[in-house]
Amino acid sequence: MKTIMAGLDRLMHLDEVLGSLALFALFVIVLANALMRYFLNTPLAWAEEVLQLLLVWATFLGASALVRRNEHVLIDLFGERLPGPLERWRERIFNVVMIMMAAGVMLYWGLKLLPFAAFRSTPMLQIPYFWVYLVIPLSAAMMLYHGARRLFTR
């Protein structure tokens, strides 16, 4: 069981790797497009579509990585005013459960969106929007895993 969990943990680090690669590709394409536009006077026609796709993927995968690292935005409403035992449970229940509820909503609606996205494609490159929107339920499932891991392993 421990080897399965260790393998799953390694797999769940893909959010950070893929998000970083998407962000790097975004930077390279923006730089190349700017150089092509201003120096060669021929911008890359496909750049805008690919940049939108990469930005969506980098955003959602980055959000999943932040949940894994517990570096996402936290609301500390009563943190300093609660006694010690309650403070420990506040972080667990309030922060983790709220993230898991939001990820559950993202997973549900992201899966409902995918069948409709398969019928549309981007104008220039004809990339099905399925590939753009696939990251929503994917990152939500990863967030649910990270939240469950944090909730049950401490």
DSSP file with accessible surface (Angstrom, degrees, kcal/mol):
  #  RESIDUE AA STRUCTURE BP1 BP2  ACC     N-H-->O    O-->H-N    N-H-->O    O-->H-N    TCO  KAPPA ALPHA  PHI   PSI    X-CA   Y-CA   Z-CA
    1    1 A M     >        0   0  163      0, 0.0     4,-2.3     0, 0.0     5,-0.2   0.000 360.0 360.0 360.0 -38.1    0.0    0.0    0.0
    2    2 A K  H  >  +     0   0  183      1,-0.2     4,-2.4     2,-0.2     5,-0.2   0.862 360.0  51.8 -65.5 -35.3    2.9    2.4    0.8
    3    3 A T  H  > S+     0   0  116      2,-0.2     4,-2.4     1,-0.2    -1,-0.2   0.873 108.9  50.9 -69.5 -33.9    4.4    1.8   -2.6
    4    4 A I  H  > S+     0   0  111      2,-0.2     4,-2.5     1,-0.2    -2,-0.2   0.933 112.4  46.0 -65.8 -44.7    1.1    2.7   -4.3
    5    5 A M  H  X S+     0   0   50     -4,-2.3     4,-2.5     2,-0.2    -2,-0.2   0.892 112.3  50.9 -65.9 -37.7    0.8    5.9   -2.2
    6    6 A A  H  X S+     0   0   40     -4,-2.4     4,-2.1     2,-0.2    -1,-0.2   0.920 112.0  47.1 -65.9 -41.6    4.4    6.8   -3.0
    7    7 A G  H  X S+     0   0   26     -4,-2.4     4,-2.1     2,-0.2    -2,-0.2   0.902 112.4  49.9 -65.5 -39.1    3.8    6.2   -6.7
    8    8 A L  H  X S+     0   0   59     -4,-2.5     4,-2.1     2,-0.2    -2,-0.2   0.891 108.8  52.5 -66.6 -38.3    0.6    8.3   -6.6
    9    9 A D  H  < S+     0   0   40     -4,-2.5     4,-0.5     2,-0.2    -1,-0.2   0.903 109.6  48.7 -63.1 -41.0    2.4   11.1   -4.7
   10   10 A R  H >< S+     0   0  176     -4,-2.1     3,-1.0     1,-0.2    -2,-0.2   0.898 111.0  50.9 -65.0 -39.0    5.1   11.1   -7.5
   11   11 A L  H >< S+     0   0   93     -4,-2.1     3,-1.7     1,-0.2    -2,-0.2   0.875 103.6  58.8 -64.9 -35.0    2.4   11.2  -10.1
   12   12 A M  T >< S+     0   0   28     -4,-2.1     3,-0.8     1,-0.3     4,-0.3   0.593  90.4  71.1 -75.0  -8.1    0.7   14.1   -8.3
   13   13 A H  T X> S+     0   0   85     -3,-1.0     4,-1.6    -4,-0.5     3,-0.5   0.539  75.0  86.9 -79.4  -6.2    3.9   16.2   -8.7
   14   14 A L  H <> S+     0   0   71     -3,-1.7     4,-3.2     1,-0.2     5,-0.4   0.778  74.6  68.6 -63.8 -25.4    3.1   16.4  -12.4
   15   15 A D  H <> S+     0   0    0     -3,-0.8     4,-2.2     1,-0.2    -1,-0.2   0.936 104.0  42.0 -60.0 -42.0    0.9   19.4  -11.8
   16   16 A E  H <> S+     0   0   56     -3,-0.5     4,-2.3    -4,-0.3    -1,-0.2   0.913 117.0  47.3 -70.7 -40.9    4.0   21.5  -10.9
   17   17 A V  H  X S+     0   0   78     -4,-1.6     4,-2.4     2,-0.2    -2,-0.2   0.959 117.1  41.1 -66.4 -50.5    6.1   20.1  -13.8
   18   18 A L  H  X S+     0   0   72     -4,-3.2     4,-2.5     2,-0.2    -2,-0.2   0.888 115.0  51.9 -67.6 -37.8    3.4   20.5  -16.5
   19   19 A G  H  X S+     0   0    8     -4,-2.2     4,-2.2    -5,-0.4    -1,-0.2   0.910 111.2  47.7 -63.6 -40.6    2.4   23.9  -15.1
   20   20 A S  H  X S+     0   0   69     -4,-2.3     4,-2.6     2,-0.2    -2,-0.2   0.907 111.8  49.8 -66.8 -40.9    6.0   25.1  -15.2
   21   21 A L  H  X S+     0   0  104     -4,-2.4     4,-2.7     2,-0.2     5,-0.2   0.903 110.7  50.1 -63.9 -40.1    6.5   23.7  -18.7
   22   22 A A  H  X S+     0   0   10     -4,-2.5     4,-2.3     2,-0.2    -2,-0.2   0.913 111.8  48.4 -63.7 -41.4    3.3   25.5  -19.8
   23   23 A L  H  X S+     0   0  100     -4,-2.2     4,-2.2     2,-0.2    -2,-0.2   0.910 112.5  48.1 -66.3 -40.0    4.5   28.8  -18.3
   24   24 A F  H  X S+     0   0  130     -4,-2.6     4,-2.5     2,-0.2    -2,-0.2   0.925 111.9  49.0 -66.0 -43.7    7.9   28.4  -19.9
   25   25 A A  H  X S+     0   0   35     -4,-2.7     4,-2.6     1,-0.2     5,-0.2   0.894 108.9  54.4 -62.4 -37.8    6.3   27.7  -23.3
   26   26 A L  H  X S+     0   0   34     -4,-2.3     4,-2.4    -5,-0.2     5,-0.2   0.940 109.4  47.3 -59.9 -45.6    4.1   30.7  -22.8
   27   27 A F  H  X S+     0   0  125     -4,-2.2     4,-2.5     1,-0.2    -2,-0.2   0.922 112.4  49.0 -62.2 -45.2    7.2   32.9  -22.2
   28   28 A V  H  X S+     0   0   66     -4,-2.5     4,-2.9     1,-0.2    -1,-0.2   0.922 112.6  47.3 -64.1 -42.4    9.0   31.5  -25.3
   29   29 A I  H  X S+     0   0   22     -4,-2.6     4,-2.8     2,-0.2     5,-0.2   0.908 112.1  49.6 -69.3 -39.7    6.1   32.0  -27.6
   30   30 A V  H  X S+     0   0   72     -4,-2.4     4,-2.5    -5,-0.2    -1,-0.2   0.934 113.9  46.4 -62.8 -44.3    5.4   35.5  -26.4
   31   31 A L  H  X S+     0   0   86     -4,-2.5     4,-2.5    -5,-0.2    -2,-0.2   0.940 114.2  47.0 -63.3 -45.5    9.1   36.4  -26.9
   32   32 A A  H  X S+     0   0   39     -4,-2.9     4,-2.7     1,-0.2    -2,-0.2   0.911 112.5  50.0 -64.0 -40.7    9.2   34.8  -30.3
   33   33 A N  H  X S+     0   0   23     -4,-2.8     4,-2.5     2,-0.2    -1,-0.2   0.904 111.0  49.0 -65.7 -40.4    6.0   36.5  -31.4
   34   34 A A  H  X S+     0   0   41     -4,-2.5     4,-2.5    -5,-0.2     5,-0.3   0.923 113.3  46.9 -65.1 -42.5    7.3   39.9  -30.2
   35   35 A L  H  X>S+     0   0   82     -4,-2.5     4,-2.1     1,-0.2     5,-0.9   0.920 113.8  47.8 -65.4 -42.3   10.6   39.4  -32.1
   36   36 A M  H  X5S+     0   0   55     -4,-2.7     6,-2.1    -5,-0.2     4,-0.7   0.895 114.8  46.8 -64.2 -39.5    8.8   38.2  -35.2
   37   37 A R  H  <5S+     0   0  108     -4,-2.5     4,-0.4     4,-0.2    -2,-0.2   0.932 121.1  32.5 -70.6 -46.1    6.4   41.1  -35.1
   38   38 A Y  H  <5S+     0   0  175     -4,-2.5    -2,-0.2    -5,-0.2    -3,-0.2   0.780 129.6  30.6 -89.0 -25.9    8.8   44.0  -34.5
   39   39 A F  H  <5S+     0   0  162     -4,-2.1    -3,-0.2    -5,-0.3    -2,-0.1   0.807 133.8  24.8-101.6 -35.5   11.9   42.8  -36.3
   40   40 A L  S  <<S-     0   0  111     -5,-0.9    -3,-0.2    -4,-0.7    -2,-0.1   0.484  92.3-133.2-106.9  -6.6   10.6   40.8  -39.2
   41   41 A N  S    S+     0   0  139     -4,-0.4    -4,-0.2    -5,-0.3    -3,-0.1   0.770  76.6 104.5  59.6  28.1    7.2   42.4  -39.4
   42   42 A T        -     0   0   74     -6,-2.1    -1,-0.1    -9,-0.1    -4,-0.1  -0.770  57.5-159.7-136.9  91.5    5.5   39.0  -39.6
   43   43 A P        -     0   0   63      0, 0.0     2,-0.6     0, 0.0   -10,-0.1  -0.264  32.3 -97.3 -69.0 159.2    3.8   38.0  -36.4
   44   44 A L    >   -     0   0   36      1,-0.2     3,-0.9   -15,-0.1     4,-0.4  -0.678  30.9-157.2 -77.0 117.7    3.0   34.4  -35.6
   45   45 A A  T 3  S+     0   0   71     -2,-0.6     3,-0.3     1,-0.2     4,-0.3   0.825  89.6  47.6 -69.5 -29.4   -0.7   33.9  -36.6
   46   46 A W  T 3> S+     0   0   97      1,-0.2     4,-1.8     2,-0.1    -1,-0.2   0.528  85.9  92.6 -89.3  -5.7   -1.2   30.9  -34.3
   47   47 A A  H <> S+     0   0    0     -3,-0.9     4,-2.9     1,-0.2     5,-0.2   0.876  79.0  55.7 -62.9 -40.8    0.4   32.4  -31.2
   48   48 A E  H  > S+     0   0  136     -4,-0.4     4,-2.2    -3,-0.3    -1,-0.2   0.918 108.9  46.8 -62.4 -42.5   -2.7   33.8  -29.6
   49   49 A E  H  > S+     0   0   24     -4,-0.3     4,-2.0    -3,-0.2    -1,-0.2   0.926 115.2  45.3 -65.2 -44.2   -4.6   30.5  -29.6
   50   50 A V  H  X S+     0   0   28     -4,-1.8     4,-2.9     1,-0.2     5,-0.2   0.900 111.2  53.8 -68.0 -37.9   -1.7   28.6  -28.2
   51   51 A L  H  X S+     0   0   33     -4,-2.9     4,-2.4    -5,-0.2    -1,-0.2   0.901 107.9  50.1 -63.7 -40.4   -1.0   31.3  -25.6
   52   52 A Q  H  X S+     0   0   98     -4,-2.2     4,-2.1    -5,-0.2    -1,-0.2   0.935 112.4  47.3 -62.9 -44.9   -4.6   31.1  -24.4
   53   53 A L  H  X S+     0   0   35     -4,-2.0     4,-2.3     1,-0.2    -2,-0.2   0.938 113.8  47.1 -61.2 -46.8   -4.4   27.3  -24.1
   54   54 A L  H  X S+     0   0   25     -4,-2.9     4,-2.9     1,-0.2     5,-0.2   0.874 110.0  53.2 -65.7 -36.1   -1.1   27.5  -22.2
   55   55 A L  H  X S+     0   0   93     -4,-2.4     4,-2.3    -5,-0.2    -1,-0.2   0.921 109.7  48.0 -66.6 -40.9   -2.3   30.2  -19.9
   56   56 A V  H  X S+     0   0   43     -4,-2.1     4,-2.4     2,-0.2     5,-0.3   0.947 115.0  45.3 -63.1 -46.8   -5.4   28.2  -18.9
   57   57 A W  H  X S+     0   0   46     -4,-2.3     4,-2.4     1,-0.2     5,-0.3   0.919 113.4  49.0 -64.5 -43.9   -3.3   25.1  -18.3
   58   58 A A  H  X S+     0   0   12     -4,-2.9     4,-2.0    -5,-0.2    -1,-0.2   0.900 112.2  50.2 -63.8 -37.9   -0.6   26.9  -16.4
   59   59 A T  H  X S+     0   0   83     -4,-2.3     4,-2.1    -5,-0.2    -2,-0.2   0.956 115.3  39.5 -65.7 -51.3   -3.2   28.6  -14.2
   60   60 A F  H  X S+     0   0   54     -4,-2.4     4,-1.9     2,-0.2    -2,-0.2   0.906 118.6  46.4 -70.9 -39.2   -5.1   25.5  -13.2
   61   61 A L  H  X S+     0   0    1     -4,-2.4     4,-2.2    -5,-0.3    -1,-0.2   0.877 112.0  52.5 -70.1 -34.7   -2.1   23.3  -12.8
   62   62 A G  H  X S+     0   0   27     -4,-2.0     4,-2.3    -5,-0.3    -2,-0.2   0.892 106.9  52.8 -65.5 -37.5   -0.4   26.0  -10.8
   63   63 A A  H  X S+     0   0   37     -4,-2.1     4,-2.0     2,-0.2    -2,-0.2   0.914 109.2  49.5 -63.5 -40.6   -3.4   26.2   -8.5
   64   64 A S  H  X S+     0   0    0     -4,-1.9     4,-2.2     1,-0.2    -2,-0.2   0.912 110.1  50.4 -64.1 -41.9   -3.2   22.5   -7.9
   65   65 A A  H  X S+     0   0   10     -4,-2.2     4,-2.1     1,-0.2    -2,-0.2   0.892 108.7  52.6 -64.7 -36.6    0.5   22.7   -7.1
   66   66 A L  H  X>S+     0   0   70     -4,-2.3     5,-2.7     2,-0.2     6,-0.7   0.878 107.9  50.8 -67.2 -36.7   -0.2   25.5   -4.6
   67   67 A V  H ><5S+     0   0    6     -4,-2.0     3,-0.8     3,-0.2    -2,-0.2   0.922 109.3  51.6 -65.3 -41.3   -2.8   23.4   -2.9
   68   68 A R  H 3<5S+     0   0   47     -4,-2.2    -2,-0.2     1,-0.2    -1,-0.2   0.911 115.9  40.3 -60.9 -41.1   -0.3   20.6   -2.6
   69   69 A R  H 3<5S-     0   0  114     -4,-2.1    -1,-0.2    -5,-0.2    -2,-0.2   0.487 108.7-124.4 -84.8  -5.6    2.3   22.9   -1.1
   70   70 A N  T <<5S+     0   0   44     -3,-0.8    -3,-0.2    -4,-0.6    -4,-0.1   0.878  76.1 123.4  60.0  40.2   -0.3   24.6    1.1
   71   71 A E      < +     0   0  115     -5,-2.7    -4,-0.2    -6,-0.2    -5,-0.1   0.214  36.6 114.1-111.7  11.9    0.7   28.0   -0.4
   72   72 A H  S    S-     0   0   28     -6,-0.7     2,-0.2     1,-0.2    -9,-0.0  -0.203  84.7 -68.0 -75.6 174.7   -2.7   29.0   -1.7
   73   73 A V        -     0   0  133      1,-0.0     2,-0.4     2,-0.0    -1,-0.2  -0.458  56.5-165.6 -67.2 126.7   -4.6   32.0   -0.3
   74   74 A L        -     0   0   75     -2,-0.2     2,-0.7    -3,-0.1    -1,-0.0  -0.927  15.2-143.0-116.1 143.1   -5.7   31.3    3.2
   75   75 A I        -     0   0  107     -2,-0.4     2,-1.0     4,-0.0     3,-0.2  -0.916  11.7-168.3-106.0 115.3   -8.3   33.2    5.2
   76   76 A D        +     0   0   93     -2,-0.7     4,-0.2     1,-0.2    -2,-0.0  -0.715  24.1 154.3-104.9  81.7   -7.2   33.5    8.8
   77   77 A L  S    S+     0   0  113     -2,-1.0    -1,-0.2     1,-0.2     3,-0.1   0.940  79.8   6.4 -77.9 -49.3  -10.4   34.8   10.4
   78   78 A F  S >> S+     0   0  111     -3,-0.2     4,-1.1     1,-0.1     3,-0.8   0.149  90.1 124.2-120.4  18.9  -10.1   33.5   13.9
   79   79 A G  T 34 S+     0   0    8      1,-0.3     3,-0.4     2,-0.2    -1,-0.1   0.866  78.2  36.4 -53.8 -48.3   -6.6   32.1   13.9
   80   80 A E  T 34 S+     0   0  185      1,-0.2    -1,-0.3    -4,-0.2    -2,-0.1   0.666 114.7  56.2 -83.8 -14.3   -5.0   34.0   16.8
   81   81 A R  T <4 S+     0   0  210     -3,-0.8    -1,-0.2     2,-0.1    -2,-0.2   0.591  88.0  89.4 -95.0 -10.5   -8.1   34.1   19.0
   82   82 A L  S  < S-     0   0   56     -4,-1.1     5,-0.0    -3,-0.4     0, 0.0  -0.588  82.6-107.8 -87.0 148.4   -8.8   30.4   19.2
   83   83 A P     >  -     0   0   78      0, 0.0     4,-2.2     0, 0.0     3,-0.2  -0.271  42.5 -94.2 -66.0 164.4   -7.3   28.1   21.9
   84   84 A G  H  > S+     0   0   55      1,-0.2     4,-1.7     2,-0.2    -2,-0.1   0.864 120.4  45.4 -50.7 -54.3   -4.5   25.7   20.8
   85   85 A P  H  > S+     0   0   81      0, 0.0     4,-1.4     0, 0.0    -1,-0.2   0.905 115.6  47.6 -63.1 -37.5   -6.5   22.6   20.2
   86   86 A L  H  > S+     0   0   97     -3,-0.2     4,-2.1     1,-0.2    -2,-0.2   0.845 106.3  58.5 -70.1 -32.9   -9.2   24.4   18.2
   87   87 A E  H  X S+     0   0   60     -4,-2.2     4,-1.5     2,-0.2    -1,-0.2   0.907 104.1  51.7 -62.3 -40.6   -6.5   26.3   16.2
   88   88 A R  H  X S+     0   0  152     -4,-1.7     4,-1.3     1,-0.2    -1,-0.2   0.918 113.9  42.8 -63.7 -41.6   -5.1   22.9   15.0
   89   89 A W  H  X S+     0   0  112     -4,-1.4     4,-3.2     1,-0.2     5,-0.5   0.774 104.6  65.5 -76.7 -26.8   -8.5   21.7   13.8
   90   90 A R  H  X>S+     0   0   40     -4,-2.1     4,-1.8     2,-0.2     5,-1.0   0.947 103.6  45.9 -60.5 -45.2   -9.4   25.1   12.3
   91   91 A E  I  <>S+     0   0   24     -4,-1.5     5,-1.3     3,-0.2     4,-0.4   0.932 117.4  44.8 -64.3 -42.3   -6.7   24.8    9.7
   92   92 A R  I  <>S+     0   0   39     -4,-1.3     5,-0.7    -5,-0.2     4,-0.5   0.964 123.7  30.4 -66.2 -53.3   -7.7   21.2    8.9
   93   93 A I  I  X5S+     0   0   96     -4,-3.2     4,-1.1     3,-0.2     5,-0.4   0.963 126.2  37.1 -76.8 -51.0  -11.4   21.6    8.7
   94   94 A F  I  X5S+     0   0   85     -4,-1.8     4,-1.9    -5,-0.5     5,-0.2   0.987 124.9  33.0 -70.5 -56.1  -11.9   25.1    7.5
   95   95 A N  I  ><S+     0   0   10     -5,-1.0     4,-1.9    -4,-0.4    -3,-0.2   0.947 125.1  39.6 -69.2 -48.6   -9.0   25.6    5.0
   96   96 A V  I  ><S+     0   0    3     -5,-1.3     4,-2.6    -4,-0.5     5,-0.2   0.935 117.6  47.6 -70.2 -43.8   -8.8   22.0    3.7
   97   97 A V  H  X<S+     0   0   51     -4,-1.1     4,-2.6    -5,-0.7    -1,-0.2   0.902 110.8  52.0 -67.0 -37.4  -12.5   21.3    3.5
   98   98 A M  H  X S+     0   0   93     -4,-1.9     4,-2.3    -5,-0.4    -1,-0.2   0.926 111.3  47.4 -63.9 -41.7  -13.2   24.6    1.8
   99   99 A I  H  X S+     0   0   39     -4,-1.9     4,-2.7    -5,-0.2    -2,-0.2   0.922 112.5  49.8 -63.3 -42.2  -10.6   23.9   -0.8
  100  100 A M  H  X S+     0   0   41     -4,-2.6     4,-2.3     2,-0.2    -2,-0.2   0.883 109.3  51.2 -68.2 -35.0  -12.0   20.4   -1.3
  101  101 A M  H  X S+     0   0  115     -4,-2.6     4,-2.1     2,-0.2    -1,-0.2   0.938 112.0  46.6 -66.1 -44.2  -15.6   21.7   -1.7
  102  102 A A  H  X S+     0   0   57     -4,-2.3     4,-2.5     1,-0.2    -2,-0.2   0.913 113.0  49.7 -63.9 -40.0  -14.4   24.2   -4.3
  103  103 A A  H  X S+     0   0    1     -4,-2.7     4,-2.7     1,-0.2    -1,-0.2   0.872 108.0  54.2 -67.1 -35.5  -12.5   21.4   -6.1
  104  104 A G  H  X S+     0   0   29     -4,-2.3     4,-2.5     2,-0.2    -1,-0.2   0.915 109.3  47.2 -63.4 -41.5  -15.5   19.2   -6.0
  105  105 A V  H  X S+     0   0   86     -4,-2.1     4,-2.6     2,-0.2     5,-0.4   0.925 112.6  50.0 -64.7 -42.6  -17.6   21.8   -7.7
  106  106 A M  H  X S+     0   0   49     -4,-2.5     4,-2.2     1,-0.2     5,-0.2   0.906 111.4  49.0 -61.5 -41.0  -14.8   22.3  -10.3
  107  107 A L  H  X S+     0   0   48     -4,-2.7     4,-2.3     2,-0.2     5,-0.2   0.943 112.6  47.2 -65.3 -45.1  -14.7   18.6  -10.9
  108  108 A Y  H  X S+     0   0  127     -4,-2.5     4,-1.7     1,-0.2    -2,-0.2   0.960 119.2  37.4 -61.9 -53.8  -18.4   18.3  -11.3
  109  109 A W  H  X S+     0   0  154     -4,-2.6     4,-1.5     1,-0.2    -1,-0.2   0.817 113.9  56.9 -73.1 -29.2  -18.9   21.2  -13.7
  110  110 A G  H  X S+     0   0    2     -4,-2.2     4,-1.4    -5,-0.4    -1,-0.2   0.918 108.8  46.4 -65.7 -40.3  -15.6   20.5  -15.5
  111  111 A L  H  < S+     0   0   97     -4,-2.3    -2,-0.2     1,-0.2    -1,-0.2   0.854 111.3  52.3 -69.2 -32.9  -16.8   17.0  -16.3
  112  112 A K  H  < S+     0   0  101     -4,-1.7     4,-0.5    -5,-0.2    -1,-0.2   0.806 109.5  51.2 -70.0 -28.0  -20.2   18.4  -17.4
  113  113 A L  H >X S+     0   0   62     -4,-1.5     4,-1.8     1,-0.2     3,-0.6   0.813  92.5  75.0 -78.6 -30.9  -18.4   20.9  -19.7
  114  114 A L  H 3X S+     0   0   17     -4,-1.4     4,-1.1     1,-0.2    -1,-0.2   0.863  90.4  52.7 -57.8 -44.6  -16.2   18.4  -21.5
  115  115 A P  H 34 S+     0   0   77      0, 0.0     4,-0.3     0, 0.0     3,-0.3   0.893 112.8  46.0 -61.5 -34.4  -18.8   16.7  -23.8
  116  116 A F  H X4 S+     0   0  147     -3,-0.6     3,-1.0    -4,-0.5     4,-0.3   0.819 106.8  58.9 -74.6 -30.9  -19.9   20.1  -25.1
  117  117 A A  H >< S+     0   0    3     -4,-1.8     3,-0.9     1,-0.2    13,-0.7   0.729  91.6  69.6 -71.2 -20.9  -16.3   21.3  -25.6
  118  118 A A  T 3< S+     0   0   55     -4,-1.1    -1,-0.2    -3,-0.3    -2,-0.2   0.744  94.0  56.5 -70.0 -20.2  -15.6   18.4  -28.0
  119  119 A F  T <  S+     0   0  178     -3,-1.0     2,-0.3    -4,-0.3    -1,-0.2   0.587 101.4  64.1 -88.4 -12.0  -17.9   20.0  -30.7
  120  120 A R    <   -     0   0  135     -3,-0.9     9,-2.3    -4,-0.3    10,-0.4  -0.833  61.3-176.6-110.8 152.2  -16.0   23.3  -30.8
  121  121 A S  B     -A  128   0A  44     -2,-0.3     5,-0.1     7,-0.3    -3,-0.0  -0.961  36.3 -86.5-142.7 162.3  -12.5   24.0  -31.9
  122  122 A T     >  -     0   0    6      5,-2.3     4,-1.1    -2,-0.3   -73,-0.0  -0.342  39.1-123.3 -68.0 148.8  -10.2   27.0  -32.1
  123  123 A P  T  4 S+     0   0  102      0, 0.0    -1,-0.1     0, 0.0    -2,-0.0   0.907  99.4  31.2 -64.5 -42.5  -10.5   29.0  -35.3
  124  124 A M  T  4 S+     0   0  105      1,-0.1   -78,-0.1   -79,-0.1   -79,-0.0   0.966 132.0  23.9 -85.1 -54.9   -6.9   28.9  -36.6
  125  125 A L  T  4 S-     0   0   74    -79,-0.1    -1,-0.1     2,-0.1   -79,-0.0   0.506  92.2-130.6 -93.5  -7.1   -5.4   25.6  -35.5
  126  126 A Q     <  +     0   0  115     -4,-1.1    -2,-0.0     1,-0.2     3,-0.0   0.839  43.8 166.3  58.2  37.5   -8.6   23.7  -35.1
  127  127 A I        -     0   0   44      1,-0.1    -5,-2.3     2,-0.0    -1,-0.2  -0.727  41.3-116.7 -79.6 124.0   -7.7   22.4  -31.6
  128  128 A P  B >>  -A  121   0A  49      0, 0.0     3,-1.6     0, 0.0     4,-0.6  -0.389  13.5-129.7 -61.9 138.1  -10.8   21.0  -30.0
  129  129 A Y  H 3> S+     0   0   38     -9,-2.3     4,-2.8   -12,-0.7     5,-0.2   0.655 101.1  82.3 -64.6 -12.5  -11.7   22.9  -26.9
  130  130 A F  H 3> S+     0   0   62    -13,-0.7     4,-1.3   -10,-0.4    -1,-0.3   0.910  91.0  49.2 -54.1 -41.6  -11.9   19.6  -25.1
  131  131 A W  H <4 S+     0   0  134     -3,-1.6     4,-0.3     2,-0.2    -1,-0.2   0.770 110.8  49.8 -73.3 -25.7   -8.1   19.9  -24.7
  132  132 A V  H >< S+     0   0   12     -4,-0.6     3,-0.6    -3,-0.2    -2,-0.2   0.926 117.7  38.4 -74.1 -45.7   -8.4   23.4  -23.3
  133  133 A Y  H >< S+     0   0   61     -4,-2.8     3,-1.3     1,-0.2    -2,-0.2   0.568  93.0  86.1 -85.6  -9.4  -11.0   22.5  -20.8
  134  134 A L  T 3X S+     0   0   45     -4,-1.3     4,-1.6     1,-0.3    -1,-0.2   0.827  80.3  65.5 -60.7 -28.0   -9.6   19.1  -19.8
  135  135 A V  H <> S+     0   0    0     -3,-0.6     4,-3.0    -4,-0.3     5,-0.3   0.774  88.6  68.7 -69.3 -21.8   -7.4   20.7  -17.3
  136  136 A I  H <> S+     0   0   29     -3,-1.3     4,-2.1     2,-0.2    -1,-0.2   0.984 108.5  31.8 -65.5 -58.2  -10.4   21.9  -15.2
  137  137 A P  H  > S+     0   0    8      0, 0.0     4,-2.5     0, 0.0    -1,-0.2   0.870 119.1  57.0 -68.5 -28.4  -11.5   18.4  -13.9
  138  138 A L  H  X S+     0   0   72     -4,-1.6     4,-1.9     2,-0.2    -2,-0.2   0.958 111.4  40.2 -63.8 -49.2   -7.9   17.2  -14.0
  139  139 A S  H  X S+     0   0    0     -4,-3.0     4,-2.6     1,-0.2    -1,-0.2   0.869 113.8  55.0 -69.4 -33.7   -6.6   19.9  -11.7
  140  140 A A  H  X S+     0   0    0     -4,-2.1     4,-2.5    -5,-0.3    -1,-0.2   0.916 107.6  49.2 -64.7 -41.6   -9.8   19.6   -9.5
  141  141 A A  H  X S+     0   0   44     -4,-2.5     4,-2.2     1,-0.2    -1,-0.2   0.907 111.8  49.3 -63.8 -38.9   -9.1   15.9   -9.1
  142  142 A M  H  X S+     0   0   18     -4,-1.9     4,-2.8     2,-0.2    -2,-0.2   0.904 110.1  50.8 -66.2 -40.3   -5.5   16.6   -8.1
  143  143 A M  H  X S+     0   0   15     -4,-2.6     4,-2.8     2,-0.2    -2,-0.2   0.897 109.1  51.3 -63.3 -40.5   -6.7   19.3   -5.6
  144  144 A L  H  X S+     0   0   44     -4,-2.5     4,-2.7     2,-0.2     5,-0.2   0.913 111.1  48.3 -62.7 -40.8   -9.1   16.8   -4.1
  145  145 A Y  H  X S+     0   0   37     -4,-2.2     4,-2.7     2,-0.2    -2,-0.2   0.945 112.7  47.4 -63.4 -47.2   -6.3   14.3   -3.7
  146  146 A H  H  X S+     0   0   10     -4,-2.8     4,-2.2     1,-0.2    -2,-0.2   0.905 114.0  48.0 -62.1 -41.4   -4.0   16.9   -2.2
  147  147 A G  H  X S+     0   0    1     -4,-2.8     4,-2.6     2,-0.2    -1,-0.2   0.925 112.8  47.3 -65.4 -43.8   -6.7   18.0    0.2
  148  148 A A  H  X S+     0   0   29     -4,-2.7     4,-2.5     1,-0.2     5,-0.2   0.904 111.5  52.0 -64.2 -39.7   -7.6   14.4    1.2
  149  149 A R  H  X S+     0   0   79     -4,-2.7     4,-1.4    -5,-0.2    -1,-0.2   0.923 113.2  44.0 -62.2 -43.9   -3.9   13.6    1.8
  150  150 A R  H  X S+     0   0   27     -4,-2.2     4,-0.7    -5,-0.2    -2,-0.2   0.886 114.6  50.2 -68.8 -36.6   -3.5   16.7    4.0
  151  151 A L  H  < S+     0   0   33     -4,-2.6    -2,-0.2     1,-0.2    -1,-0.2   0.891 121.1  30.5 -70.4 -37.8   -6.7   16.0    5.9
  152  152 A F  H  < S+     0   0  165     -4,-2.5    -1,-0.2    -5,-0.2    -2,-0.2   0.525 114.3  55.1-105.2  -6.1   -6.0   12.3    6.6
  153  153 A T  H  <        0   0   79     -4,-1.4    -1,-0.1    -5,-0.2    -3,-0.1   0.571 360.0 360.0-106.3  -8.8   -2.3   12.0    7.0
  154  154 A R     <        0   0  155     -4,-0.7    -4,-0.0    -5,-0.2     0, 0.0  -0.497 360.0 360.0 -75.1 360.0   -1.4   14.6    9.6
